[in-house]
Amino acid sequence: MNISSSKKIPRILFSELNKLVTLPWIWITLISTFIANLCFVAAFTSASAGLHGIVGTQNTLDIGLASMIYLQAGFMILGTLATCSEYAGGQIRTTLITVPWRGLQLSMKHVALAIITIPAAFIIVLSGVLYPLFIMRDTVAGIELDMIIKSIVGATGYLTLTTLLSAAVGAIVKRTTPALVALLSYYFVLSPLSRDLLPRIRAYFPDTAGLHMYIPPSSDVINYFTPLQGAGIYTLWTLTYITLAILLHLKRDA
């Protein structure tokens, strides 16, 4: 089948995007993540109510971003569902019959996932950051809009990369539960345990480097990288896993 790349890529991208937007679990995951994040932020804001007298913009922004550690789990689920859902019912065979260019098909799936994830992550992060700023508006010092914008953009990028990396892991494992167990075990167990054992090496781990993308500068936190450096390291990890997923996708049976 001889089709030019200028026609092939948009068609495959539209096909993958259409499959994702019509998958009910994608929207259930995003809506559930949005609601859960607001609940976490509301709880953190309420717990900080006694600090009204000393809370400033920096602390209020930290409250809005405190839920990120839990929020990322929702985007891990989103990523794994995006790639594993086709394997669950054997739909991947139909996909590969229709789109025989395996590498391009999986690449466009990640691009389509990014198209969905970026606005969703932005809205969820924005709502989480604005909530404590609104609730504590009478006690917060002058708002540094530049810092807030940088943190929101950085957090959106972090969640997008987390989603794409999770999708790549899902494509490698091909099953939702094992992929999620591996991801959650790393992000919530193995990485925190390595904090004291491998402090310098851990700084280059994907989740730790990614934290620098959105955490505001603080004298209480050691910043090994700038936000741009953290984004670069996390992007490199993500591209590595996507490349591995594509190579395996090209060689093994569906």
QUITATA-V313822 format. One line per field, one symbol per residue. phi: phi as a letter, one per 20 degrees, with the letter a starting at -180 (. if undefined). Layout:
BEGIN
phi=???
END
This chain:
BEGIN
phi=.dcfffeffffffffffffffeegfffffffffffffffffffffffegfdgfdfdggffffffefegfefffffffgffffeefffgdmffffffffcfegfffffffffffffffgfffffffgffffgffffdfedffgeeffffffffffffffffffffffffffffemcffgfffffffffdcffffegeecgffffefgffffgffcffgbfeceefcfgfffffffffgfffffffffffffddff
END
